């Protein structure tokens, strides 16, 4: 821009306008991006601007130099009769007081014009400096706003992408869970059908058992009550004899057991216990010997 100059000896900008920054020298495509570069440059150049504005002071228009007079002495008094003025020009001519006063007035006006022009030039330079500062501030604010908008837009885009990825993952997870639930429901339905079949089988068996129990109850009610001896009928007399001997052997064994219990509880004394044990043991020995003899006889007869 006109009136803008690059600062000499700037740490990040060369005289040809090339920028040198650590962010650029360490650039990596995977970790660096333009948005962060702009933010870095904005913060660096805000602290140390690389350019400045310079407006040359407005030079006043050239003024023809007034003629030079040699004024010996000029004295102005409020008296009606002005004092004599001794003034000589370059040619050595003397000036009257009115002419000298006119010359002094012209020189004072010229000095005032020069001072006013310098003052206006200083005001104009100050105005341009303030305008440049305002422009720099607006440019910095607009740059920050653009960077903020770009960062915000990028964050929104990344947020949308992350949201879409999360939604897709949730949908995939939901589909997977739904498929697992469907498989479990199918397995439970098959188990339910199997249990229903087994329940039907159990109910059928239960009904058949109940019917059998009813039939057995009816048949037992019709029959007369019989003792166990009526159901055990030996085929031959020898079988009857063996049955009687077996019953006697078992009863004698029980009697001996209860004799031991009575002795243990001190219900009977030792002499009574021994006498009864000898008596019962002898009977049991004879019964067992008789059973062995019958068994031998029957075995020899079969052979």
BAMI-473756 format. One record per residue (C-alpha): x, y, z. Coordinates in steps of 0.05 Angstrom, whole numbers, plus 32768, in hexadecimal, padded with zeros to 4 digits. Layout:
residues N
NODE, east, north, up
NODE, X, Y, Z
...
***
This chain:
residues 303
NODE, east, north, up
NODE, 8000, 8000, 8000
NODE, 8019, 8047, 7FF4
NODE, 803C, 8063, 8030
NODE, 8047, 801D, 8050
NODE, 808D, 8004, 805D
NODE, 80AC, 7FC4, 807A
NODE, 80D2, 7FCD, 80BB
NODE, 811B, 7FC0, 80B6
NODE, 813A, 7F8A, 80E2
NODE, 80F6, 7F6B, 80F0
NODE, 80FF, 7F25, 8110
NODE, 80CA, 7F03, 80E5
NODE, 80C5, 7F2B, 80A4
NODE, 80FF, 7F37, 8073
NODE, 8108, 7F76, 804A
NODE, 80EA, 7F52, 800D
NODE, 80AA, 7F41, 8034
NODE, 80BA, 7EF8, 8040
NODE, 80A0, 7EDE, 8083
NODE, 80CC, 7EB3, 80B1
NODE, 80A8, 7E91, 80EB
NODE, 80B5, 7E51, 8114
NODE, 806F, 7E38, 8101
NODE, 8083, 7E3A, 80B7
NODE, 80C8, 7E1C, 80C1
NODE, 80AA, 7DE3, 80EA
NODE, 8070, 7DD7, 80BA
NODE, 8053, 7D91, 80BB
NODE, 8017, 7D7F, 808E
NODE, 7FF9, 7D51, 80C3
NODE, 7FFE, 7D81, 80FE
NODE, 7FFD, 7DC8, 80E0
NODE, 7FC6, 7DED, 80BA
NODE, 7FB9, 7E32, 809D
NODE, 7F88, 7E47, 80D3
NODE, 7FBC, 7E3F, 810A
NODE, 7FF0, 7E62, 80DD
NODE, 7FC3, 7E9F, 80D5
NODE, 7FB6, 7EA1, 8120
NODE, 8000, 7E9C, 812E
NODE, 8011, 7ED3, 80FC
NODE, 7FD9, 7EFF, 8117
NODE, 7FF1, 7EFA, 815F
NODE, 803A, 7F04, 814B
NODE, 802E, 7F40, 811E
NODE, 7FFE, 7F5F, 8150
NODE, 8036, 7F61, 8183
NODE, 806A, 7F78, 8151
NODE, 804D, 7F95, 810F
NODE, 807B, 7F8A, 80D3
NODE, 8067, 7FCA, 80AE
NODE, 805D, 8013, 80BE
NODE, 803E, 804F, 809B
NODE, 8067, 808B, 8087
NODE, 8048, 80CA, 806A
NODE, 8078, 8100, 8054
NODE, 806A, 8144, 8073
NODE, 8044, 8173, 8045
NODE, 8073, 81A8, 802C
NODE, 8057, 81EE, 8029
NODE, 8054, 820E, 7FE4
NODE, 8093, 8233, 7FD1
NODE, 8090, 827D, 7FE0
NODE, 80B6, 82AF, 7FB9
NODE, 80E9, 82CD, 7FE8
NODE, 80DB, 8315, 7FF7
NODE, 810E, 8348, 7FE5
NODE, 8144, 8352, 8018
NODE, 8149, 8395, 8037
NODE, 817D, 83B0, 8065
NODE, 8156, 83CF, 809D
NODE, 8181, 83FA, 80C9
NODE, 814E, 8409, 80FD
NODE, 8103, 8406, 80FF
NODE, 80DE, 8427, 8137
NODE, 8093, 842C, 813C
NODE, 8075, 8458, 8172
NODE, 802E, 846C, 817F
NODE, 803F, 84B4, 8173
NODE, 8020, 84D7, 8138
NODE, 8062, 84E6, 811A
NODE, 8087, 84A5, 810A
NODE, 80D1, 84A5, 8117
NODE, 80FE, 84A4, 80DD
NODE, 8110, 845F, 80C3
NODE, 8155, 8452, 80A8
NODE, 814E, 8417, 8077
NODE, 8177, 8405, 803B
NODE, 8169, 83D4, 8005
NODE, 819C, 83AA, 7FE1
NODE, 81A9, 83E8, 7FBA
NODE, 81B1, 840F, 7FFA
NODE, 816D, 8433, 7FF5
NODE, 814A, 8449, 8034
NODE, 8101, 8432, 8041
NODE, 80CC, 845A, 8061
NODE, 80AA, 843F, 80A1
NODE, 806A, 8429, 807D
NODE, 8090, 83FF, 804B
NODE, 80BA, 83DF, 8083
NODE, 807B, 83D0, 80AA
NODE, 805B, 83B1, 806D
NODE, 8098, 8385, 8062
NODE, 8098, 836E, 80AA
NODE, 804E, 835F, 80A7
NODE, 8059, 8335, 8067
NODE, 8092, 830F, 8087
NODE, 8067, 8301, 80C6
NODE, 802D, 82E9, 809A
NODE, 805D, 82BC, 8073
NODE, 8078, 82A0, 80B5
NODE, 8031, 8294, 80CC
NODE, 8020, 8270, 808B
NODE, 805E, 8243, 8092
NODE, 804D, 8233, 80DB
NODE, 8005, 8224, 80C8
NODE, 801B, 81F7, 808F
NODE, 804A, 81D2, 80BE
NODE, 8013, 81CC, 80F2
NODE, 7FE3, 81B1, 80BD
NODE, 8018, 8180, 80A4
NODE, 8022, 8167, 80EC
NODE, 7FD7, 8160, 80F5
NODE, 7FD2, 813B, 80B2
NODE, 800A, 810C, 80C6
NODE, 7FE9, 8100, 810A
NODE, 7FA7, 80F4, 80E8
NODE, 7FC6, 80C3, 80B7
NODE, 7FEA, 80A0, 80F0
NODE, 7FA8, 8099, 8117
NODE, 7F85, 8082, 80D7
NODE, 7FBC, 804E, 80CC
NODE, 7FB6, 8036, 8114
NODE, 7F6A, 8032, 810C
NODE, 7F73, 800C, 80CB
NODE, 7FA5, 7FDD, 80EC
NODE, 7F75, 7FD2, 8126
NODE, 7F3B, 7FC5, 80F7
NODE, 7F65, 7F98, 80CC
NODE, 7F7C, 7F71, 8109
NODE, 7F35, 7F6C, 8122
NODE, 7F1C, 7F55, 80DE
NODE, 7F55, 7F23, 80D9
NODE, 7F44, 7F08, 811E
NODE, 7EFB, 7F05, 810B
NODE, 7F0B, 7EDF, 80CA
NODE, 7F39, 7EB0, 80EF
NODE, 7F04, 7EA6, 8125
NODE, 7ECF, 7E97, 80F1
NODE, 7EFC, 7E67, 80CC
NODE, 7F0E, 7E44, 810D
NODE, 7EC5, 7E42, 8121
NODE, 7EB1, 7E27, 80DD
NODE, 7EE7, 7DF3, 80DF
NODE, 7ED3, 7DDF, 8126
NODE, 7E8B, 7DDA, 8110
NODE, 7E9E, 7DAF, 80D5
NODE, 7EC9, 7D82, 8100
NODE, 7E91, 7D7F, 8133
NODE, 7E60, 7D6A, 80FE
NODE, 7E91, 7D35, 80E5
NODE, 7E9C, 7D1C, 812B
NODE, 7E52, 7D1C, 8138
NODE, 7E44, 7CF5, 80F8
NODE, 7E7B, 7CC3, 810A
NODE, 7E5E, 7CBA, 8150
NODE, 7E18, 7CB1, 8134
NODE, 7E30, 7C7D, 8102
NODE, 7E55, 7C58, 813A
NODE, 7E17, 7C5B, 8166
NODE, 7DEC, 7C41, 812C
NODE, 7E1D, 7C09, 811F
NODE, 7E1E, 7BF8, 8169
NODE, 7DD2, 7BFA, 816B
NODE, 7DCD, 7BCC, 812E
NODE, 7DFF, 7B9C, 814E
NODE, 7DD9, 7B9C, 818F
NODE, 7D98, 7B92, 8169
NODE, 7DB5, 7B56, 8144
NODE, 7DCE, 7B39, 8185
NODE, 7D89, 7B43, 81A5
NODE, 7D68, 7B22, 8169
NODE, 7D96, 7AE6, 8170
NODE, 7D87, 7AE1, 81BA
NODE, 7D3D, 7AE8, 81AE
NODE, 7D40, 7AB0, 817A
NODE, 7D67, 7A83, 81AA
NODE, 7D34, 7A92, 81E2
NODE, 7CFA, 7A83, 81B3
NODE, 7D19, 7A40, 81A0
NODE, 7D25, 7A30, 81EA
NODE, 7CDD, 7A44, 81F8
NODE, 7CC3, 7A15, 81C3
NODE, 7CF0, 79DD, 81DE
NODE, 7CD7, 79E9, 8225
NODE, 7C8F, 79EB, 820D
NODE, 7C99, 79A8, 81EB
NODE, 7CB8, 798B, 822A
NODE, 7C7F, 79A8, 8253
NODE, 7C4C, 7986, 8226
NODE, 7C72, 7944, 822E
NODE, 7C74, 794B, 827A
NODE, 7C29, 795C, 827B
NODE, 7C1A, 791E, 8251
NODE, 7C45, 78F3, 827F
NODE, 7C24, 7911, 82BC
NODE, 7BDF, 7904, 82A0
NODE, 7BF2, 78BC, 8291
NODE, 7C0F, 78B2, 82D8
NODE, 7BD0, 78D0, 82F6
NODE, 7BA5, 78A2, 82CE
NODE, 7BD0, 7867, 82E3
NODE, 7BCA, 787C, 832C
NODE, 7B7F, 7882, 8326
NODE, 7B7A, 783E, 8306
NODE, 7BA8, 7820, 833C
NODE, 7B7E, 7840, 8372
NODE, 7B3E, 7825, 8354
NODE, 7B5C, 77DF, 834D
NODE, 7B78, 77DF, 8394
NODE, 7B36, 77F6, 83AF
NODE, 7B14, 77BB, 838E
NODE, 7B46, 7788, 83A9
NODE, 7B45, 776F, 83F1
NODE, 7B7C, 7781, 8420
NODE, 7BAF, 7748, 8426
NODE, 7BEC, 773E, 8452
NODE, 7C32, 7735, 8436
NODE, 7C30, 76EB, 8447
NODE, 7BF7, 76E1, 8417
NODE, 7C22, 76FC, 83DD
NODE, 7C5E, 76CE, 83EE
NODE, 7C49, 7686, 83DD
NODE, 7C80, 7651, 83DA
NODE, 7C7B, 7620, 83A1
NODE, 7C95, 75E3, 83C8
NODE, 7C99, 75D1, 8412
NODE, 7CE4, 75D7, 8412
NODE, 7CDD, 761F, 83FB
NODE, 7CAE, 762C, 8434
NODE, 7CE1, 760E, 8464
NODE, 7D18, 763B, 8448
NODE, 7CEC, 7678, 844F
NODE, 7CDD, 7668, 8497
NODE, 7D27, 765D, 84A7
NODE, 7D3A, 769F, 8485
NODE, 7D05, 76C4, 84AD
NODE, 7D1E, 76A4, 84ED
NODE, 7D67, 76B7, 84DD
NODE, 7D54, 76FF, 84D0
NODE, 7D2B, 7703, 8510
NODE, 7D63, 76E6, 8539
NODE, 7D94, 7719, 851C
NODE, 7D65, 7751, 8531
NODE, 7D5E, 7733, 8577
NODE, 7DA9, 7730, 8580
NODE, 7DAE, 7779, 856A
NODE, 7D7B, 7790, 859D
NODE, 7D9E, 7767, 85D4
NODE, 7DDE, 778E, 85C5
NODE, 7DB7, 77D0, 85C8
NODE, 7D98, 77BC, 860B
NODE, 7DDC, 77AB, 8627
NODE, 7DF8, 77ED, 860E
NODE, 7DBF, 7813, 862F
NODE, 7DC8, 77E8, 866E
NODE, 7D81, 77CF, 866A
NODE, 7D99, 7788, 8677
NODE, 7DD7, 776F, 869B
NODE, 7E11, 774C, 867A
NODE, 7DFF, 7705, 8693
NODE, 7DB9, 770B, 8676
NODE, 7DD5, 7725, 8636
NODE, 7E06, 76EC, 862F
NODE, 7DD3, 76B7, 863F
NODE, 7DA1, 76D1, 860C
NODE, 7DD7, 76DB, 85D7
NODE, 7DEE, 7693, 85DF
NODE, 7DA7, 767A, 85DA
NODE, 7D95, 76A4, 859C
NODE, 7DD8, 7697, 857A
NODE, 7DCE, 764D, 8580
NODE, 7D89, 7651, 8560
NODE, 7DA4, 767E, 8528
NODE, 7DDE, 764D, 851B
NODE, 7DAE, 7613, 8514
NODE, 7D80, 763B, 84E6
NODE, 7DBA, 764F, 84B9
NODE, 7DD6, 7608, 84B8
NODE, 7D92, 75ED, 84A4
NODE, 7D8E, 7621, 846B
NODE, 7DD3, 760B, 8453
NODE, 7DBF, 75C2, 8455
NODE, 7D7F, 75CF, 842D
NODE, 7DA6, 75F7, 83F9
NODE, 7DD9, 75BF, 83F1
NODE, 7DA2, 758B, 83EA
NODE, 7D7E, 75B3, 83B5
NODE, 7DBE, 75BF, 838F
NODE, 7DD0, 7575, 838E
NODE, 7D89, 7564, 8379
NODE, 7D8C, 7595, 833E
NODE, 7DCD, 7578, 8326
***
